[in-house]
Amino acid sequence: MASKHAVVGLSNTLRLEGKNLGIKVSAVCPGHIKTAIFNDSKMVNIDREKVLEALAKIPGITPEECAVERLKGVEKNKGMIVITAFAKILYLLQRLSPDLSMKLMSFDLKRLRDARIRK
């Protein structure tokens, strides 16, 4: 999560600094994109089935649909391109109520930690 936050901050700063030079920067924040990354990636000390079960509950889009949304955002010169309806809801929630957003993320993080395999 920290690296994603850093990329958004860096992108916003670059957008501001580059604006007068004709440089355009957009941060793309995709929600759940239906790829095989979780099926194909090695998972260490975590129950793959629990992770896949949790992901199945999150509405997502195909990589092709994601690409179309990204290009639309770039065409409109959006600074933040939030992709998927679910991600947009979370983004708005973060802006309106950071405390509630943090509580929800803590709950989600706990679920992920519960999927760990303890030796």
N, C-alpha and C positions, 0 to 999 in steps of 0.2 A: 504494500500500500504506500509506503514512504516513497518509493521510486516513482510511482504514478503521480503522487502529489508534487514531487520535485519536477517532473516533466511538464506538468501544467504550469507551475510557477515560472520555470525557465521559458516556456513558450509565450506566456503572457508578457514577460519582460522583453524577450526578443521582438515580439509584435510591436510593443511600444517604442523600443529603440530603433527598429527598422522602418517604422511608418514613414518618416520624413525622407527616407532614402529609397522609397518605392518597394521596400521588402515587405511581403505579406507572410504572416505566420499564423497557423491554426493549430490548436491542440485537439486531437481526435480522442474522444472518450467513449469507446464502444462498450456496450453492455455485453450480454451473452451472445457470442457469435458461434454458430454451430459448426465447429471444426472437430477434427479427431485428436486434438492436442491432449485431452485428458485420457483418451483411450490408448494413445501411442506413447505418451511420456512415462518414464519410470517414476514410480511413486515409492518413496522410502518411508517405512513405518507408518503407513496410512492405509486405511481400508478403501481400496479403489471403488468398490461397490457402493459404499456410503457416499463417497464424493459424487459418483455418477448419478446416484439416486437424487441427491440434493440439486444437482445441475439440471436434471430432467424437469424439475418444478419451476425453473426460471424460463420465462418466455425468451426465445432468441430468434435470430435471423441468420440467413445464409451469408457466407463471405461475399457472394455476388451482390446481395442486397445491401450489405455494409459498404461495399465499394461505391455503389450508386449514391448512398446517403453522404458518404465522404465527399464525393465530387460535387454534389449539390451544395454542401457547406462551403467548400473552397470557392465555388463559383460566386457565392453570396459574400465571400470574404468574411466569414464568421470567425471570431476568435476562438470560440469553443464549439466544437461539433460533437454534440452528445447523441449517440446512436442507440436506438431501441427505446420503446416507450417506457419500459421498466427503468432503464438507466436515467431517462429524463425525469421520471418521478423521483428517483433517489437524488438526482442533482437539485431539483427544486426543493425537496425536503431539506437537503443540506443548507441551502441558502436561507430558507425560512426558519428552520429550527435546528441549528447545529447540535444542540444537546440531544434532541430526540434522534437525530441521525447517528450520533455516536453510540447511543444505547442500542439501536438496531444493528449497527456494525459489530458491537461487542457480542450481541446475541449470535450473529452469523459466525463470528470468529470462534465462539465457544463451540458451535456445532462442528466446525472444521477440526478443532482440537479434540473433540470427542471421537472423531473418526480415526485418530491416531492409534496405532497398534503399540501397546505397551509390552515391553519385554520383561 
